[in-house]
């Protein structure tokens, strides 16, 4: 179970690496909509 501190840490990691994750997803999927969907925040 996540506590508030864990959630905040995950949010910071997501914000820090979102663009890099998108770039990797796009390089694999070759589709911007699928890459955005793969990287979107599901919390």
C-alpha distance matrix in Angstrom:
0.0 3.8 6.6 10.1 11.4 9.3 10.2 13.7 14.0 13.3 15.7 18.3 18.2 18.7 21.5 23.1 23.2 23.6 27.3 27.3 24.9 27.2 30.2 28.9 27.9 31.4 33.2 31.8 32.0 35.1 34.0 32.7 31.1 29.2 28.2 26.9 25.0 23.4 22.4 21.4 18.2 16.2 13.4
3.8 0.0 3.7 6.7 7.9 5.7 6.5 9.9 10.5 10.0 12.3 14.7 15.0 15.6 18.2 19.8 20.3 20.8 24.6 24.8 22.6 25.0 28.0 27.1 26.3 29.6 31.5 30.5 30.8 33.6 32.5 30.9 29.5 27.8 26.5 25.0 23.4 22.0 20.4 19.4 15.9 14.5 11.5
6.6 3.7 0.0 3.8 5.5 5.4 6.4 8.8 10.1 10.8 12.5 14.6 15.7 16.7 18.6 20.2 21.4 22.0 25.8 26.2 24.5 26.8 29.8 29.2 28.6 31.8 33.8 33.1 33.4 36.0 34.8 32.9 31.5 30.3 28.8 26.9 25.7 24.5 22.5 21.2 17.5 16.6 13.2
10.1 6.7 3.8 0.0 3.8 5.5 5.1 6.2 8.7 9.9 10.5 12.4 14.3 15.2 16.5 18.4 20.1 20.5 24.2 25.1 23.7 25.7 28.8 28.7 28.2 31.1 33.3 33.0 33.1 35.5 34.1 31.8 30.6 29.7 28.0 25.9 25.0 24.2 21.8 20.1 16.4 16.1 12.5
11.4 7.9 5.5 3.8 0.0 3.8 5.4 5.1 6.3 8.7 9.9 10.7 12.5 14.3 15.4 16.6 18.6 19.7 23.2 23.7 22.7 25.1 27.8 27.6 27.7 30.6 32.5 32.4 32.9 35.2 34.2 32.0 31.1 30.2 28.1 26.2 25.7 24.5 21.9 20.7 17.2 17.5 14.3
9.3 5.7 5.4 5.5 3.8 0.0 3.8 5.4 5.1 6.2 8.6 10.0 10.6 12.3 14.3 15.4 16.6 17.7 21.3 21.5 20.1 22.7 25.4 24.9 24.8 27.9 29.7 29.3 29.9 32.4 31.6 29.6 28.8 27.5 25.4 23.9 23.2 21.6 19.2 18.4 15.0 15.1 12.2
10.2 6.5 6.4 5.1 5.4 3.8 0.0 3.8 5.4 5.1 6.1 8.7 9.9 10.4 12.3 14.2 15.4 15.8 19.5 20.3 18.7 20.8 23.8 23.6 23.2 26.1 28.2 27.9 28.2 30.5 29.3 27.1 26.0 25.0 23.2 21.2 20.5 19.4 16.9 15.6 12.0 12.1 9.0
13.7 9.9 8.8 6.2 5.1 5.4 3.8 0.0 3.8 5.4 5.0 6.2 8.7 9.8 10.5 12.3 14.4 15.0 18.5 19.5 18.6 20.7 23.5 23.7 23.7 26.3 28.4 28.6 29.0 31.0 29.8 27.3 26.6 26.0 23.8 21.7 21.6 20.6 17.6 16.4 13.0 14.1 11.3
14.0 10.5 10.1 8.7 6.3 5.1 5.4 3.8 0.0 3.8 5.4 5.2 6.3 8.6 10.0 10.6 12.4 13.9 17.3 17.6 16.9 19.4 21.9 21.8 22.2 25.0 26.7 26.9 27.7 29.8 29.1 26.9 26.6 25.6 23.1 21.5 21.6 20.0 17.0 16.6 13.6 14.9 12.7
13.3 10.0 10.8 9.9 8.7 6.2 5.1 5.4 3.8 0.0 3.8 5.4 5.1 6.1 8.6 9.8 10.6 11.5 15.2 15.5 14.1 16.6 19.3 19.0 19.0 22.0 23.8 23.7 24.4 26.6 25.8 23.7 23.2 22.1 19.7 18.2 18.0 16.4 13.5 13.2 10.2 11.5 9.7
15.7 12.3 12.5 10.5 9.9 8.6 6.1 5.0 5.4 3.8 0.0 3.8 5.4 5.0 6.1 8.6 10.0 10.1 13.7 14.9 13.9 15.7 18.6 19.1 18.9 21.4 23.6 23.9 24.2 26.0 24.9 22.3 21.8 21.2 18.9 16.8 16.9 16.0 12.8 11.7 8.7 10.8 9.0
18.3 14.7 14.6 12.4 10.7 10.0 8.7 6.2 5.2 5.4 3.8 0.0 3.8 5.4 5.1 6.1 8.6 9.9 12.9 13.9 13.8 15.9 18.2 18.9 19.4 21.7 23.6 24.4 25.1 26.7 25.9 23.3 23.3 22.9 20.1 18.2 19.0 17.9 14.4 14.0 11.6 14.2 12.8
18.2 15.0 15.7 14.3 12.5 10.6 9.9 8.7 6.3 5.1 5.4 3.8 0.0 3.8 5.5 5.1 6.1 8.1 11.3 11.3 10.9 13.7 15.8 15.9 16.7 19.3 20.8 21.4 22.5 24.2 23.8 21.6 22.0 21.0 18.0 16.8 17.6 15.8 12.5 13.0 11.2 13.6 13.0
18.7 15.6 16.7 15.2 14.3 12.3 10.4 9.8 8.6 6.1 5.0 5.4 3.8 0.0 3.8 5.5 5.4 5.4 9.1 10.0 8.9 10.9 13.7 14.1 14.2 16.7 18.7 19.2 19.8 21.5 20.7 18.3 18.4 17.6 14.8 13.2 14.0 12.6 9.1 9.3 7.7 10.6 10.7
21.5 18.2 18.6 16.5 15.4 14.3 12.3 10.5 10.0 8.6 6.1 5.1 5.5 3.8 0.0 3.8 5.7 5.5 8.2 10.1 10.3 11.5 14.0 15.3 15.7 17.5 19.7 20.8 21.3 22.4 21.4 18.6 18.9 18.9 15.9 13.9 15.5 14.7 10.9 10.7 9.5 13.0 12.9
23.1 19.8 20.2 18.4 16.6 15.4 14.2 12.3 10.6 9.8 8.6 6.1 5.1 5.5 3.8 0.0 3.8 6.0 7.8 8.5 9.7 11.7 13.2 14.3 15.7 17.5 19.0 20.4 21.5 22.5 22.2 19.6 20.6 20.3 16.9 15.7 17.5 16.2 12.5 13.3 12.5 15.9 15.9
23.2 20.3 21.4 20.1 18.6 16.6 15.4 14.4 12.4 10.6 10.0 8.6 6.1 5.4 5.7 3.8 0.0 3.8 5.6 5.3 6.0 8.5 10.0 10.6 12.1 14.1 15.4 16.7 17.9 19.2 19.1 17.0 18.1 17.4 13.9 13.3 15.1 13.3 9.8 11.6 11.6 14.8 15.7
23.6 20.8 22.0 20.5 19.7 17.7 15.8 15.0 13.9 11.5 10.1 9.9 8.1 5.4 5.5 6.0 3.8 0.0 3.8 5.5 5.1 6.1 8.7 10.0 10.4 12.1 14.2 15.4 15.9 17.0 16.4 13.8 14.7 14.4 11.0 9.7 11.8 10.6 6.9 8.3 9.1 12.6 14.0
27.3 24.6 25.8 24.2 23.2 21.3 19.5 18.5 17.3 15.2 13.7 12.9 11.3 9.1 8.2 7.8 5.6 3.8 0.0 3.8 5.4 5.0 6.2 8.7 9.8 10.4 12.3 14.3 15.0 15.3 15.0 12.4 14.1 14.3 10.6 9.9 12.9 12.0 8.8 10.6 12.3 15.8 17.5
27.3 24.8 26.2 25.1 23.7 21.5 20.3 19.5 17.6 15.5 14.9 13.9 11.3 10.0 10.1 8.5 5.3 5.5 3.8 0.0 3.8 5.4 5.1 6.3 8.6 9.8 10.6 12.6 14.2 14.8 15.4 13.6 15.7 15.0 11.2 11.7 14.2 12.3 9.7 12.4 14.0 17.1 18.9
24.9 22.6 24.5 23.7 22.7 20.1 18.7 18.6 16.9 14.1 13.9 13.8 10.9 8.9 10.3 9.7 6.0 5.1 5.4 3.8 0.0 3.8 5.4 5.2 6.1 8.5 9.9 10.8 12.0 13.5 13.7 12.3 13.7 12.3 8.7 9.4 11.2 8.8 6.4 9.7 11.4 14.1 16.3
27.2 25.0 26.8 25.7 25.1 22.7 20.8 20.7 19.4 16.6 15.7 15.9 13.7 10.9 11.5 11.7 8.5 6.1 5.0 5.4 3.8 0.0 3.8 5.5 5.0 5.9 8.5 9.9 10.1 10.9 10.6 8.7 10.4 9.7 5.9 6.5 9.3 7.9 5.9 8.9 11.6 14.4 17.0
30.2 28.0 29.8 28.8 27.8 25.4 23.8 23.5 21.9 19.3 18.6 18.2 15.8 13.7 14.0 13.2 10.0 8.7 6.2 5.1 5.4 3.8 0.0 3.8 5.5 5.1 6.1 8.7 9.9 9.9 10.8 9.5 12.3 11.7 8.0 9.6 12.5 11.0 9.6 12.7 15.4 18.1 20.7
28.9 27.1 29.2 28.7 27.6 24.9 23.6 23.7 21.8 19.0 19.1 18.9 15.9 14.1 15.3 14.3 10.6 10.0 8.7 6.3 5.2 5.5 3.8 0.0 3.8 5.4 5.1 6.4 8.6 9.8 11.3 11.1 13.4 11.7 8.3 10.8 12.7 10.2 9.6 13.3 15.7 18.0 20.6
27.9 26.3 28.6 28.2 27.7 24.8 23.2 23.7 22.2 19.0 18.9 19.4 16.7 14.2 15.7 15.7 12.1 10.4 9.8 8.6 6.1 5.0 5.5 3.8 0.0 3.8 5.5 5.2 5.9 8.0 8.7 8.7 10.3 8.1 5.0 8.0 9.4 7.0 7.4 11.0 13.9 15.7 18.8
31.4 29.6 31.8 31.1 30.6 27.9 26.1 26.3 25.0 22.0 21.4 21.7 19.3 16.7 17.5 17.5 14.1 12.1 10.4 9.8 8.5 5.9 5.1 5.4 3.8 0.0 3.8 5.3 5.0 5.1 6.0 6.1 8.9 7.8 5.0 8.1 10.4 9.2 9.7 12.7 16.1 18.1 21.3
33.2 31.5 33.8 33.3 32.5 29.7 28.2 28.4 26.7 23.8 23.6 23.6 20.8 18.7 19.7 19.0 15.4 14.2 12.3 10.6 9.9 8.5 6.1 5.1 5.5 3.8 0.0 3.8 5.8 5.6 8.4 9.5 12.4 11.0 8.6 11.9 13.9 12.1 12.7 16.0 19.1 21.1 24.2
31.8 30.5 33.1 33.0 32.4 29.3 27.9 28.6 26.9 23.7 23.9 24.4 21.4 19.2 20.8 20.4 16.7 15.4 14.3 12.6 10.8 9.9 8.7 6.4 5.2 5.3 3.8 0.0 3.8 5.9 8.5 10.5 12.5 10.0 8.4 12.1 13.1 10.9 12.4 15.8 18.8 20.2 23.4
32.0 30.8 33.4 33.1 32.9 29.9 28.2 29.0 27.7 24.4 24.2 25.1 22.5 19.8 21.3 21.5 17.9 15.9 15.0 14.2 12.0 10.1 9.9 8.6 5.9 5.0 5.8 3.8 0.0 3.8 5.3 7.9 9.3 6.8 6.5 10.2 10.8 9.5 11.7 14.6 18.0 19.0 22.6
35.1 33.6 36.0 35.5 35.2 32.4 30.5 31.0 29.8 26.6 26.0 26.7 24.2 21.5 22.4 22.5 19.2 17.0 15.3 14.8 13.5 10.9 9.9 9.8 8.0 5.1 5.6 5.9 3.8 0.0 3.8 6.7 9.2 8.2 7.8 11.1 12.6 12.1 13.7 16.3 19.9 21.4 25.0
34.0 32.5 34.8 34.1 34.2 31.6 29.3 29.8 29.1 25.8 24.9 25.9 23.8 20.7 21.4 22.2 19.1 16.4 15.0 15.4 13.7 10.6 10.8 11.3 8.7 6.0 8.4 8.5 5.3 3.8 0.0 3.8 5.6 5.5 6.1 8.7 10.1 10.6 12.4 14.2 18.0 19.4 23.0
32.7 30.9 32.9 31.8 32.0 29.6 27.1 27.3 26.9 23.7 22.3 23.3 21.6 18.3 18.6 19.6 17.0 13.8 12.4 13.6 12.3 8.7 9.5 11.1 8.7 6.1 9.5 10.5 7.9 6.7 3.8 0.0 3.8 5.5 5.0 6.1 8.5 9.8 10.6 11.9 15.7 17.6 21.0
31.1 29.5 31.5 30.6 31.1 28.8 26.0 26.6 26.6 23.2 21.8 23.3 22.0 18.4 18.9 20.6 18.1 14.7 14.1 15.7 13.7 10.4 12.3 13.4 10.3 8.9 12.4 12.5 9.3 9.2 5.6 3.8 0.0 3.8 5.4 5.2 6.2 8.6 10.0 10.5 14.2 15.5 19.0
29.2 27.8 30.3 29.7 30.2 27.5 25.0 26.0 25.6 22.1 21.2 22.9 21.0 17.6 18.9 20.3 17.4 14.4 14.3 15.0 12.3 9.7 11.7 11.7 8.1 7.8 11.0 10.0 6.8 8.2 5.5 5.5 3.8 0.0 3.8 5.4 5.0 6.1 8.7 9.9 13.5 14.3 18.1
28.2 26.5 28.8 28.0 28.1 25.4 23.2 23.8 23.1 19.7 18.9 20.1 18.0 14.8 15.9 16.9 13.9 11.0 10.6 11.2 8.7 5.9 8.0 8.3 5.0 5.0 8.6 8.4 6.5 7.8 6.1 5.0 5.4 3.8 0.0 3.8 5.4 5.1 6.3 8.6 12.2 13.8 17.3
26.9 25.0 26.9 25.9 26.2 23.9 21.2 21.7 21.5 18.2 16.8 18.2 16.8 13.2 13.9 15.7 13.3 9.7 9.9 11.7 9.4 6.5 9.6 10.8 8.0 8.1 11.9 12.1 10.2 11.1 8.7 6.1 5.2 5.4 3.8 0.0 3.8 5.5 5.2 5.9 9.6 11.7 15.0
25.0 23.4 25.7 25.0 25.7 23.2 20.5 21.6 21.6 18.0 16.9 19.0 17.6 14.0 15.5 17.5 15.1 11.8 12.9 14.2 11.2 9.3 12.5 12.7 9.4 10.4 13.9 13.1 10.8 12.6 10.1 8.5 6.2 5.0 5.4 3.8 0.0 3.8 5.5 5.3 8.8 9.5 13.2
23.4 22.0 24.5 24.2 24.5 21.6 19.4 20.6 20.0 16.4 16.0 17.9 15.8 12.6 14.7 16.2 13.3 10.6 12.0 12.3 8.8 7.9 11.0 10.2 7.0 9.2 12.1 10.9 9.5 12.1 10.6 9.8 8.6 6.1 5.1 5.5 3.8 0.0 3.8 5.9 8.8 9.6 13.1
22.4 20.4 22.5 21.8 21.9 19.2 16.9 17.6 17.0 13.5 12.8 14.4 12.5 9.1 10.9 12.5 9.8 6.9 8.8 9.7 6.4 5.9 9.6 9.6 7.4 9.7 12.7 12.4 11.7 13.7 12.4 10.6 10.0 8.7 6.3 5.2 5.5 3.8 0.0 3.8 6.5 8.7 11.7
21.4 19.4 21.2 20.1 20.7 18.4 15.6 16.4 16.6 13.2 11.7 14.0 13.0 9.3 10.7 13.3 11.6 8.3 10.6 12.4 9.7 8.9 12.7 13.3 11.0 12.7 16.0 15.8 14.6 16.3 14.2 11.9 10.5 9.9 8.6 5.9 5.3 5.9 3.8 0.0 3.8 6.2 9.2
18.2 15.9 17.5 16.4 17.2 15.0 12.0 13.0 13.6 10.2 8.7 11.6 11.2 7.7 9.5 12.5 11.6 9.1 12.3 14.0 11.4 11.6 15.4 15.7 13.9 16.1 19.1 18.8 18.0 19.9 18.0 15.7 14.2 13.5 12.2 9.6 8.8 8.8 6.5 3.8 0.0 3.8 5.7
16.2 14.5 16.6 16.1 17.5 15.1 12.1 14.1 14.9 11.5 10.8 14.2 13.6 10.6 13.0 15.9 14.8 12.6 15.8 17.1 14.1 14.4 18.1 18.0 15.7 18.1 21.1 20.2 19.0 21.4 19.4 17.6 15.5 14.3 13.8 11.7 9.5 9.6 8.7 6.2 3.8 0.0 3.8
13.4 11.5 13.2 12.5 14.3 12.2 9.0 11.3 12.7 9.7 9.0 12.8 13.0 10.7 12.9 15.9 15.7 14.0 17.5 18.9 16.3 17.0 20.7 20.6 18.8 21.3 24.2 23.4 22.6 25.0 23.0 21.0 19.0 18.1 17.3 15.0 13.2 13.1 11.7 9.2 5.7 3.8 0.0
